[in-house]
Amino acid sequence: MSDSVYVGNAGRDAALDQGWLLGHFKDAGDPRRSEALEIKWGVHPRGDERARWVTGEERTALLVLISGRFRVELPGRSVLLARQGDYVVWGRGIDHSWYAEAESVVLTVRWPSVPGYRVDGGA
């Protein structure tokens, strides 16, 4: 049973894989490997922004503000997350980008976990 248990720290573990804690990209046998969903602990300095918009999105996403002030850009709409616990959900086919208005920590959950979406400079 111990092979299917992983205990870690989101801040420390996230630094090892661009913030990603769980998803299809983890090694086989790692309990954090999942084809069903991806989880990211995103730590963003003020002024950090996504390198380019995600287009042709095939996943649904939930982004929750842990701390800071974080803006999610969606087609024709800008969503500001300013209070701890504020969140936004967007579905398949919705392009997006983001910008950290202040030093921020956000938790992102995406499903399903789809290979080929990793972009250097933010996800």
HELIX and SHEET records of a PDB file:
HELIX    1   1 SER A    2  SER A    4  5                                   3    
HELIX    2   2 ALA A   10  ALA A   14  1                                   5    
SHEET    1   A 5 TRP A  20  LEU A  22  0                                        
SHEET    2   A 5 GLU A  38  HIS A  44 -1                                        
SHEET    3   A 5 SER A 104  TRP A 111 -1                                        
SHEET    4   A 5 THR A  60  SER A  67 -1                                        
SHEET    5   A 5 TYR A  87  TRP A  90 -1                                        
SHEET    1   B 3 ARG A  77  LEU A  81  0                                        
SHEET    2   B 3 PHE A  70  LEU A  74 -1                                        
SHEET    3   B 3 SER A  97  ALA A 100 -1                                        
END                                                                             
